[in-house]
Amino acid sequence: MLTVEQAAQKAGVAVYKLREWIAEGKLDTSQIDVHHFIHEDDLQEVIRQEKRQFYDRLLNKMVEGE
């Protein structure tokens, strides 16, 4: 399990982006005391989904531009 800050660093995104994913329900957290933790497998899945969406949008723009 990773802290939000560790997860953001590992994902290569800003902490606010990771918190957006949490707020949007894309990423679950576990809370221990006052700290929130993210399962690494969940983080990897969200990263894969985000990359896929990014490349899909990019490809659509390229196709539409032709």
C-alpha positions as CSV (number, residue, x, y, z in Angstrom):
1,M,0.0,0.0,0.0
2,L,1.2,3.5,-0.8
3,T,0.4,6.9,0.6
4,V,-1.3,9.3,-1.7
5,E,2.0,11.2,-2.1
6,Q,3.9,8.0,-2.9
7,A,1.3,6.9,-5.4
8,A,1.3,10.2,-7.2
9,Q,5.1,10.0,-7.4
10,K,5.0,6.4,-8.7
11,A,2.3,7.3,-11.3
12,G,4.2,10.4,-12.4
13,V,1.3,12.7,-11.7
14,A,0.6,15.6,-9.4
15,V,-1.1,14.8,-6.0
16,Y,-4.1,16.8,-7.1
17,K,-4.6,14.6,-10.1
18,L,-4.5,11.5,-7.9
19,R,-7.1,13.1,-5.6
20,E,-9.3,13.8,-8.7
21,W,-9.2,10.1,-9.6
22,I,-10.2,9.3,-6.0
23,A,-13.1,11.8,-6.1
24,E,-14.2,10.5,-9.4
25,G,-14.4,7.0,-8.0
26,K,-11.6,5.7,-10.3
27,L,-9.3,4.9,-7.4
28,D,-10.2,3.5,-4.0
29,T,-8.4,4.3,-0.8
30,S,-8.1,2.7,2.6
31,Q,-7.9,4.9,5.7
32,I,-5.7,4.1,8.7
33,D,-5.9,6.7,11.4
34,V,-5.8,10.0,9.4
35,H,-3.8,8.7,6.5
36,H,-5.2,7.4,3.2
37,F,-3.5,4.5,1.4
38,I,-3.8,3.2,-2.1
39,H,-3.3,-0.4,-3.2
40,E,-0.5,-0.5,-5.8
41,D,-2.5,-2.9,-8.1
42,D,-5.4,-0.5,-8.2
43,L,-3.1,2.4,-9.0
44,Q,-1.5,0.4,-11.9
45,E,-5.0,-0.3,-13.3
46,V,-6.0,3.4,-13.2
47,I,-2.7,4.3,-14.9
48,R,-3.4,1.8,-17.7
49,Q,-6.9,3.1,-18.2
50,E,-5.8,6.8,-18.3
51,K,-3.1,6.0,-20.8
52,R,-5.6,4.1,-23.0
53,Q,-8.0,7.0,-22.9
54,F,-5.2,9.5,-23.7
55,Y,-4.1,7.5,-26.8
56,D,-7.7,6.9,-27.9
57,R,-8.3,10.6,-27.9
58,L,-5.0,11.3,-29.6
59,L,-5.8,8.8,-32.3
60,N,-9.3,10.2,-32.8
61,K,-7.8,13.7,-33.3
62,M,-5.3,12.4,-35.8
63,V,-8.0,10.5,-37.8
64,E,-10.4,13.5,-37.7
65,G,-7.6,15.8,-38.9
66,E,-6.9,13.7,-42.1
